[in-house]
Amino acid sequence: MKKLIITLSFTIAFFVLWHSAIASATELSNGAKIFNANCSACHVGGKNVIINSKTLKKDALERYGMYSLDAIKLQVTNGKNSMPAFKSRLNSAQIEDVAAFVLNQANKGW
């Protein structure tokens, strides 16, 4: 019985992790599409054509307190300074996906 419970627990854990990986890949794919359609005019390749120092590269995100999913979502949602708010153009799932994409790209070095 104990062996069955352990096997079942590992099976469930594997399924949950596998499903999460698939969801992440889907989110990143959606995030890339959303980024390309809405953000790339100013942030192509993780750069910033308006304010050169405020790129989407990891070091800049860290320097400006933007190196988290929540911080990026807040910025995309509400905008700030030269960046417009996207809350009226993107729904919360789209904002989540684009934020995940940006953070993933920052970690990869764009």
N, C-alpha and C positions, 0 to 999 in steps of 0.2 A: 504494500500500500504506500509506504514511504517513497519507494522508488518511482511509483506511478505519479505521485504528487510532484516530485522533483522533475521528472520528465515533462509533465504537463506545464509546470512553471517555466522551464526553459523554452518550451515550444511557444508559449504565450509571449514570453519576453522577445524571442526571435521574431515572431510575427509583428509585434509592436515596433521594434527597431527597423525591420524591413519596410513596413508600411510608412514609417516616418521618413526614411531615406527617399522613398518614392515621392512622397508629398513635398519634400524639400527640393527635389529635382524639378518637380512641376512648378513650385513657387518660384524657383530661380529662372525657369524658362519664361514664365509669365512676367516676372519682374524685368527680365531683359527686354521683352517686347514693350512693356509699359515705359521703361526707361528710354528706349530708342524712339518711341513715339512722342514722349513728353519732356524728356530731360536732356537728351543728347545735343540739342542745339546750343546749350550753355555748358554742358558737362561731358562733351565727347571725350572718351578715353579717360574719364575720371578727372579731367581738368576743369577749370572754371574760366570762361572767357570774359566774365565781368570783373571778378576780383581774383587775380592770378594766385594769390597765396591761399585762398580758401578752396582748395581742390577737394576731391573725394578720395584722395590717397590716405592711407592709414595714418601716417604721421600728422597730417593736417586735421583729420577727424579727431585724433587724440588731443592735439594742441587746442582745438576750439571746443572741446567737450561734446563732440558729436559722434564718438566712437561707441555707439550702442544702437540697437534696433529701436528702442523707444525714442531716443534723441532724433534719429533720422526720420522716424514716422511723424514726430511732432513738427519737424522742419518742413517736411513735404506737405503735411496737412495744413499748417497755418502760415507757411512762408516766413520770411524774415528779411528785412532790409530790401535788397535787390531781388530776392527770390519770391516769386508769387506763391500764393496758397493754392493748393490743388484739391482742397476739400470739396469744391463744387464740381470738379472734373473727374475725380477718381473716388471710387468707393473704398471702404476701409480694408477690404481684402486686397484690392489693387495697391493701396498704399503699403500694406504689410509686405506684399510681394516685391515691390520696387525697393523698399528698405532692405529686405533680405538680400536682394541682388546687389545693392550698393555695398553693403557690409561684406558680402562674399567677395566681390571684386576688389575691395580695399585690402582684404586679407590675402588675395592672390597677387596684388601689386598692379592691378589693372592690366 
